[in-house]
């Protein structure tokens, strides 16, 4: 079949059916392969003009179907592996692993036997409410819906479905974050094992993510003379990729961070923080030293990401601008950093001080501006 050839059809005007006084169209079209097909229908509005317009639209749809034939629709379970292959080409390994887990443990069991075009608004919302009833957080369920929607978008681009169904995201309350105050942070550093104290100190004083810490290299990333770290890479499950934002960033070092890095100097290999053989540290290896330090310091058990929150919180509480904190953390948007803004009482205090004292401006000019 020549998909680029137009359809041939005799011109037949819309006709009024004398039995019920309804305008309708009926026309026989010739397909590019020589066969014929009859199309017919009635317009939404009972007029001759509407019938002619409906006929043209119907013929256009037939031509579009020939030019862009739809791929046979598959079941969700069958298409899921193909979707993951597309993710592997554009996502980091850690993101692909997360999507694979969500598909395997949640989405495939729920939608696996359904054809992709049978997944509609009702099925999606029933899934979301069911997962909440199972005890999953709304944020986690929204993560599932994100993967589901992306899969359906890919299916639409491959012409397996005509439209992507509407998805209503669950309203998630503002997320709390844990951080250490100034005294708690110092107690944690003091209580840490000697070999782990530099890494914990650098985490608190630079805000690097755990993956960025364990992928940090002496020669390429650390400049103690300039007092700066250039975050170029991150590691997840032993796989080294770019930082989460996808872009490198520079983090200036204070005196305590520089002293901690000097104390961590070794000749075991290129990595700043590594095991005795110079091998990259794993996630399970680094959690125990931190928890041990928490216990010795009499603190609640926290994770490495809480040290990143601590860095940002301390900066804001000391008067750093939210924009500067955003750049140091490597946040893609300022909204991600704004959650720390409430920790700056000085900012609010300076704002209300603007109302103190008499206003010495031109009152008439002010009134005119108002």
C-alpha angles and dihedrals in degrees: 000000000000101000093190096057117101122240117260118221137161114246109255119169121223113272136214113235105227093205097065102006091244124147113229140159131226122176137162115223129195116227123218091254091060098256123120133229131192118220125184142160149139126258125241089242116051099233135110092241091052091050092052090048092049090050092053092048091050092051090048090054091051091050091048091051090055094047093045109025114195119246112239109268117250133203119265092248093053095047096046095081091049089051091052090053090058089049091053090060096054108020132070117256091252091055092048090050091051092050091047090053093048091049095046099043102034122005101043093049089051102040104015099112095042123098111243092245090054092063103097139159094281095051091049096048091045088054092050095049091045092054091050089052088053089060102259116142119251090242090056092048090050088054088055091049090050091057091044093051093047090052091052091047090055090048090053092050088053088051094242092125131024100220140013110238120241116264124202110208118220116249108249120202117233109286118241118221129203124229139160123248119231095271094046092050092054092046090053092051092048093049096048120108110263094247092050099039095088093053093047091047093050090049091054095043099044107028093226116163116246092252090052092049096052092045094049114124129202102223103034101035112025125070109177093175092056091035096233144120120208108206105213105152146019134203129221122177089346094306116120117215138147121297117280093266090052091236132091118243138191123237118193116220129228123213094266093052092049091049090050092051091049089052089052094057113132141151099229095108145301097301118094094213116032142128124275091277094051092254121146113264121246128225094249092050095057100045096068097057090050093048090047090054090049091053093048091048092050092243133137115266110269136173131236092263089063087064089058089051088049092055093051094043093051092050093051093045089052092053104264115153117254089235092058090048090051091055093047093049094044094233114172093219135026090235090071090057097042092080087078095052095089088066092071107088090166091063092054091044092052090048096057091044086069086075094055121104131014121312109243099188128112102285094198092051090048092051090048090052090051 
